[in-house]
Amino acid sequence: MKDCILITGASSGIGMELAKLFAKDGHDLVLVARHNDKLKEIEKDLEDEFGINVMTISKDLSIPSASDEIFDELERNSVDIEILVNNAGFGSYGAFVKTDLKTSLEMIEVNVSALTHLTRLFLPSMIEKGHGKILNVASLAAFPPGPYMNVYYSTKAYVLSFSVALNEELKGTGVQVTVLCPGPTDTNFQKRIGLTSAETFSIKSMSAQRVAEIGYKGLKDGKLIVIPGFINKLTAFGLRFVPKKTAAHFVAIGQISRK
Protein backbone atom coordinates (compact mmCIF):
# COMPACT_ATOMS: atom_id res chain seq x y z
CA MET A 1 0.00 0.00 0.00
CA LYS A 2 1.44 3.35 -1.10
CA ASP A 3 0.57 6.94 -0.17
CA CYS A 4 -1.73 5.88 2.67
CA ILE A 5 -3.35 8.01 5.33
CA LEU A 6 -2.67 7.00 8.96
CA ILE A 7 -5.34 8.18 11.41
CA THR A 8 -5.16 7.59 15.16
CA GLY A 9 -8.28 7.64 17.29
CA ALA A 10 -10.19 6.56 14.20
CA SER A 11 -13.00 4.52 15.77
CA SER A 12 -15.28 7.47 16.56
CA GLY A 13 -15.75 11.23 16.52
CA ILE A 14 -13.51 13.49 14.46
CA GLY A 15 -11.13 10.66 13.58
CA MET A 16 -13.86 8.50 12.08
CA GLU A 17 -15.30 11.45 10.15
CA LEU A 18 -11.85 12.29 8.75
CA ALA A 19 -11.48 8.67 7.66
CA LYS A 20 -14.73 8.95 5.67
CA LEU A 21 -13.52 12.14 3.95
CA PHE A 22 -10.18 10.65 2.95
CA ALA A 23 -11.92 7.48 1.77
CA LYS A 24 -14.39 9.48 -0.33
CA ASP A 25 -11.41 11.02 -2.13
CA GLY A 26 -10.01 7.57 -2.89
CA HIS A 27 -7.21 7.38 -0.32
CA ASP A 28 -6.17 4.06 1.20
CA LEU A 29 -6.24 4.15 4.99
CA VAL A 30 -4.50 2.84 8.09
CA LEU A 31 -6.83 3.25 11.05
CA VAL A 32 -5.58 3.02 14.64
CA ALA A 33 -7.68 2.83 17.82
CA ARG A 34 -8.12 0.70 20.90
CA HIS A 35 -11.44 -0.86 19.93
CA ASN A 36 -10.76 -3.56 17.34
CA ASP A 37 -14.41 -4.53 16.77
CA LYS A 38 -15.38 -0.96 15.93
CA LEU A 39 -12.35 -0.59 13.65
CA LYS A 40 -13.34 -3.70 11.74
CA GLU A 41 -16.86 -2.34 11.21
CA ILE A 42 -15.46 0.90 9.84
CA GLU A 43 -12.99 -1.00 7.65
CA LYS A 44 -15.77 -3.01 6.01
CA ASP A 45 -18.04 0.00 5.57
CA LEU A 46 -15.36 2.15 3.93
CA GLU A 47 -14.06 -0.59 1.66
CA ASP A 48 -17.58 -1.52 0.54
CA GLU A 49 -18.68 2.08 -0.08
CA PHE A 50 -15.56 3.60 -1.59
CA GLY A 51 -13.58 0.63 -2.97
CA ILE A 52 -10.40 1.55 -1.09
CA ASN A 53 -7.98 -0.53 0.96
CA VAL A 54 -8.20 -0.18 4.73
CA MET A 55 -5.74 -1.61 7.25
CA THR A 56 -6.70 -1.53 10.92
CA ILE A 57 -4.34 -1.68 13.90
CA SER A 58 -5.70 -2.07 17.42
CA LYS A 59 -3.32 -0.30 19.81
CA ASP A 60 -3.59 1.55 23.09
CA LEU A 61 -1.45 4.67 22.64
CA SER A 62 -1.18 5.14 26.40
CA ILE A 63 1.34 2.27 26.29
CA PRO A 64 4.75 3.76 25.38
CA SER A 65 5.71 0.91 23.03
CA ALA A 66 2.57 1.31 20.89
CA SER A 67 4.01 3.89 18.47
CA ASP A 68 7.05 1.76 17.65
CA GLU A 69 4.82 -1.28 17.20
CA ILE A 70 2.60 0.60 14.73
CA PHE A 71 5.61 1.82 12.77
CA ASP A 72 7.21 -1.63 12.70
CA GLU A 73 4.00 -3.30 11.53
CA LEU A 74 3.66 -0.87 8.64
CA GLU A 75 7.32 -1.31 7.72
CA ARG A 76 6.89 -5.11 7.61
CA ASN A 77 3.89 -4.73 5.32
CA SER A 78 5.57 -2.13 3.06
CA VAL A 79 2.92 0.48 3.85
CA ASP A 80 3.96 4.00 2.90
CA ILE A 81 2.40 6.88 4.85
CA GLU A 82 1.70 10.06 2.90
CA ILE A 83 -0.40 11.84 5.53
CA LEU A 84 -0.22 11.32 9.30
CA VAL A 85 -3.28 12.37 11.31
CA ASN A 86 -2.57 12.50 15.05
CA ASN A 87 -6.15 12.64 16.30
CA ALA A 88 -6.15 10.34 19.34
CA GLY A 89 -6.60 12.09 22.66
CA PHE A 90 -8.70 12.28 25.80
CA GLY A 91 -9.26 14.48 28.84
CA SER A 92 -10.32 14.34 32.47
CA TYR A 93 -12.10 16.74 34.80
CA GLY A 94 -11.32 17.73 38.36
CA ALA A 95 -8.90 19.60 40.59
CA PHE A 96 -5.40 18.43 39.75
CA VAL A 97 -4.61 17.31 43.29
CA LYS A 98 -7.72 15.09 43.33
CA THR A 99 -7.44 13.57 39.86
CA ASP A 100 -6.09 10.08 39.33
CA LEU A 101 -2.34 10.31 38.68
CA LYS A 102 -2.34 7.25 36.40
CA THR A 103 -5.04 8.85 34.22
CA SER A 104 -3.11 12.11 33.99
CA LEU A 105 0.09 10.34 32.95
CA GLU A 106 -1.77 8.23 30.39
CA MET A 107 -3.30 11.44 29.02
CA ILE A 108 0.17 12.92 28.55
CA GLU A 109 1.28 9.69 26.88
CA VAL A 110 -1.61 9.73 24.37
CA ASN A 111 -2.03 13.47 23.78
CA VAL A 112 1.67 14.41 23.76
CA SER A 113 4.13 11.52 23.74
CA ALA A 114 2.44 9.29 21.14
CA LEU A 115 1.78 12.28 18.86
CA THR A 116 5.43 13.33 19.11
CA HIS A 117 6.69 9.77 18.74
CA LEU A 118 4.62 8.96 15.64
CA THR A 119 5.55 12.27 14.03
CA ARG A 120 9.25 11.60 14.58
CA LEU A 121 8.96 8.07 13.18
CA PHE A 122 7.10 8.94 9.96
CA LEU A 123 8.57 12.37 9.22
CA PRO A 124 11.98 11.26 7.82
CA SER A 125 10.43 9.33 4.93
CA MET A 126 8.21 12.30 4.06
CA ILE A 127 11.25 14.59 3.96
CA GLU A 128 13.15 12.06 1.87
CA LYS A 129 10.30 11.91 -0.67
CA GLY A 130 9.93 15.70 -0.67
CA HIS A 131 6.23 15.67 0.16
CA GLY A 132 3.81 14.75 2.91
CA LYS A 133 1.34 16.20 5.40
CA ILE A 134 0.79 16.01 9.14
CA LEU A 135 -2.53 16.93 10.76
CA ASN A 136 -2.36 17.29 14.54
CA VAL A 137 -5.64 17.68 16.41
CA ALA A 138 -5.34 20.16 19.28
CA SER A 139 -8.27 22.15 20.70
CA LEU A 140 -9.53 25.60 21.51
CA ALA A 141 -8.26 24.56 24.95
CA ALA A 142 -4.73 25.09 23.61
CA PHE A 143 -5.07 28.86 23.99
CA PRO A 144 -5.93 29.54 27.69
CA PRO A 145 -4.78 27.83 30.90
CA GLY A 146 -7.42 25.35 32.04
CA PRO A 147 -8.14 24.97 35.74
CA TYR A 148 -10.00 21.74 36.57
CA MET A 149 -8.84 20.31 33.23
CA ASN A 150 -5.27 21.38 33.82
CA VAL A 151 -3.40 18.49 32.21
CA TYR A 152 -5.70 18.30 29.19
CA TYR A 153 -5.41 22.02 28.39
CA SER A 154 -1.64 21.82 28.86
CA THR A 155 -1.31 18.87 26.48
CA LYS A 156 -3.26 20.72 23.80
CA ALA A 157 -1.10 23.83 24.28
CA TYR A 158 1.87 21.56 23.57
CA VAL A 159 0.27 20.22 20.40
CA LEU A 160 -0.34 23.73 19.09
CA SER A 161 3.15 25.00 19.90
CA PHE A 162 4.84 21.83 18.62
CA SER A 163 2.92 21.94 15.34
CA VAL A 164 3.61 25.60 14.60
CA ALA A 165 7.30 25.24 15.44
CA LEU A 166 7.66 22.04 13.40
CA ASN A 167 6.02 23.60 10.37
CA GLU A 168 8.61 26.39 10.50
CA GLU A 169 11.44 23.84 10.65
CA LEU A 170 10.02 22.03 7.63
CA LYS A 171 9.96 25.00 5.26
CA GLY A 172 11.45 23.99 1.93
CA THR A 173 11.10 20.24 2.54
CA GLY A 174 7.72 19.80 0.84
CA VAL A 175 6.19 18.60 4.13
CA GLN A 176 3.35 20.62 5.65
CA VAL A 177 1.93 20.64 9.18
CA THR A 178 -1.64 21.65 10.00
CA VAL A 179 -3.02 21.90 13.53
CA LEU A 180 -6.79 21.64 14.00
CA CYS A 181 -8.15 23.48 17.06
CA PRO A 182 -11.86 22.69 17.42
CA GLY A 183 -14.05 24.12 20.12
CA PRO A 184 -16.74 22.00 21.84
CA THR A 185 -17.64 19.12 19.54
CA ASP A 186 -20.43 16.53 19.72
CA THR A 187 -18.39 13.41 20.55
CA ASN A 188 -18.05 11.07 23.53
CA PHE A 189 -15.48 13.45 25.04
CA GLN A 190 -17.77 15.21 27.55
CA LYS A 191 -19.33 11.96 28.70
CA ARG A 192 -15.92 10.39 29.27
CA ILE A 193 -14.65 13.26 31.43
CA GLY A 194 -17.90 13.59 33.38
CA LEU A 195 -19.01 17.08 32.39
CA THR A 196 -22.74 17.73 32.48
CA SER A 197 -22.62 20.18 29.55
CA ALA A 198 -20.97 20.12 26.14
CA GLU A 199 -20.14 23.82 26.37
CA THR A 200 -16.80 25.53 26.93
CA PHE A 201 -16.65 29.33 27.14
CA SER A 202 -20.46 29.06 26.60
CA ILE A 203 -19.88 28.18 22.95
CA LYS A 204 -22.35 25.89 21.20
CA SER A 205 -21.01 22.51 20.13
CA MET A 206 -20.32 21.65 16.50
CA SER A 207 -20.83 18.23 14.96
CA ALA A 208 -17.80 15.98 14.55
CA GLN A 209 -18.62 15.76 10.85
CA ARG A 210 -18.50 19.54 10.39
CA VAL A 211 -15.26 19.87 12.37
CA ALA A 212 -13.69 17.12 10.25
CA GLU A 213 -14.81 18.80 7.03
CA ILE A 214 -13.25 22.11 8.05
CA GLY A 215 -10.05 20.42 9.20
CA TYR A 216 -9.84 18.38 6.02
CA LYS A 217 -10.22 21.45 3.83
CA GLY A 218 -7.66 23.32 5.89
CA LEU A 219 -5.18 20.48 5.45
CA LYS A 220 -5.78 20.33 1.70
CA ASP A 221 -5.45 24.12 1.43
CA GLY A 222 -2.13 24.12 3.28
CA LYS A 223 -3.30 26.12 6.29
CA LEU A 224 -1.24 26.04 9.47
CA ILE A 225 -3.84 26.71 12.20
CA VAL A 226 -7.47 25.76 11.58
CA ILE A 227 -10.12 26.86 14.08
CA PRO A 228 -13.64 25.75 13.10
CA GLY A 229 -16.43 28.25 13.75
CA PHE A 230 -16.51 32.04 13.82
CA ILE A 231 -17.09 32.29 17.59
CA ASN A 232 -14.23 29.87 18.23
CA LYS A 233 -11.95 31.98 16.02
CA LEU A 234 -13.03 35.11 17.85
CA THR A 235 -12.42 33.46 21.22
CA ALA A 236 -8.92 32.33 20.25
CA PHE A 237 -8.10 35.79 18.89
CA GLY A 238 -9.42 37.54 21.99
CA LEU A 239 -7.41 35.31 24.32
CA ARG A 240 -4.21 36.75 22.84
CA PHE A 241 -4.96 40.01 24.64
CA VAL A 242 -6.10 38.56 27.97
CA PRO A 243 -3.50 37.97 30.72
CA LYS A 244 -3.04 34.27 31.44
CA LYS A 245 -4.10 34.73 35.06
CA THR A 246 -7.34 36.39 34.00
CA ALA A 247 -8.06 33.75 31.37
CA ALA A 248 -7.46 30.99 33.93
CA HIS A 249 -9.89 32.66 36.34
CA PHE A 250 -12.70 32.82 33.78
CA VAL A 251 -12.10 29.24 32.62
CA ALA A 252 -12.24 28.10 36.25
CA ILE A 253 -15.57 29.85 36.76
CA GLY A 254 -16.95 28.19 33.66
CA GLN A 255 -15.73 24.74 34.66
CA ILE A 256 -17.14 24.98 38.19
CA SER A 257 -20.53 26.10 36.87
CA ARG A 258 -20.82 22.92 34.79
CA LYS A 259 -20.49 20.54 37.72
Secondary structure as GFF3:
##gff-version 3
##sequence-region A 1 259
A	DSSP	beta_strand	4	8	.	.	.	ID=ss1
A	DSSP	alpha_helix	13	24	.	.	.	ID=ss2
A	DSSP	beta_strand	29	33	.	.	.	ID=ss3
A	DSSP	alpha_helix	36	50	.	.	.	ID=ss4
A	DSSP	beta_strand	54	58	.	.	.	ID=ss5
A	DSSP	alpha_helix	66	76	.	.	.	ID=ss6
A	DSSP	beta_strand	81	86	.	.	.	ID=ss7
A	DSSP	three_ten_helix	96	98	.	.	.	ID=ss8
A	DSSP	alpha_helix	101	108	.	.	.	ID=ss9
A	DSSP	pi_helix	109	114	.	.	.	ID=ss10
A	DSSP	alpha_helix	115	129	.	.	.	ID=ss11
A	DSSP	beta_strand	132	137	.	.	.	ID=ss12
A	DSSP	three_ten_helix	140	142	.	.	.	ID=ss13
A	DSSP	alpha_helix	150	169	.	.	.	ID=ss14
A	DSSP	beta_strand	175	180	.	.	.	ID=ss15
A	DSSP	beta_strand	185	186	.	.	.	ID=ss16
A	DSSP	alpha_helix	189	193	.	.	.	ID=ss17
A	DSSP	beta_strand	206	207	.	.	.	ID=ss18
A	DSSP	alpha_helix	208	220	.	.	.	ID=ss19
A	DSSP	beta_strand	225	226	.	.	.	ID=ss20
A	DSSP	alpha_helix	230	239	.	.	.	ID=ss21
A	DSSP	alpha_helix	244	257	.	.	.	ID=ss22
###
